[in-house]
Amino acid sequence: MTPRPTKIALVAVLATTAGALAAVVQLQLGGALQADELAPIFWLLTALFAVRVAGQVLVALRSPSWLPPMDHWNLVPYRVLLPVQLVILGVMTWIDASFSATADPPVDRSQAFGWLLVAFSAVYAGAMIVRYIVRMRRRPETRWFGGTIPIVFHLVLATYLYALGSFHVGS
C-alpha cells in the first residue's frame, strides 16, 4: 500500500511535470526556444528528480512510514541504480547551469540531435505509460499508485529530454 503522503507527492510531481511540458510547448509557439527561457524549467525538473533520489536514499537508510518500501522504487538493484542516478543528476545540473549562465545557447544547436531527443522522449514517455497500464492490469490490488514512483519520475526525465530536444530543434 502506498502511503497517503507519497500519493499526494506523486500527483504533485505529475502536475508539475505536466505544467513544465505545457510551458515548453507554449514557449515553442513563440518561436525558437532561448536558453534563458528554458533554464528555470530545467532546474525545476532537476529538482524533482533530485527529490526522488533523496527519497530513495532516505528509504534505504531509515524506512520512514510515510514513504513506501524500497521494492516500490525501482527494478534495478540499488547499488547499481544510485550511482547512475547521481551521474544523471550531475549531467542535468551541468546542463541547467549552462542554460542559466547566458542568454546565448550554451551549446551549438543541432536539429538532428534535437529531433533524436524529441523522438526518444516521446518513445520513453510512451513506454512509461505502457508500463503503468501493464502494471495495473497485472496487479489491480495496487491501483492507482502501487509501484508508480519509477514511472512518474521517468516521465520527469522524458519531459526534460523533450525540452532539451526542443531547444535544439528550434534553431
Secondary structure, 3 states (H helix, E strand, C coil): CCCHHHHHHHHHHHHHHHHHHHHHHHHHHCCCCCHHHHHHHHHHHHHHHHHHHHHHHHHHHHCCCCCCCHHHCCCCCHHHHHHHHHHHHHHHHHHHHHHHHCCCCCCCCCHHHHHHHHHHHHHHHHHHHHHHHHHHHHCHHHCCCCCCHHHHHHHHHHHHHHHHHHHHHCC
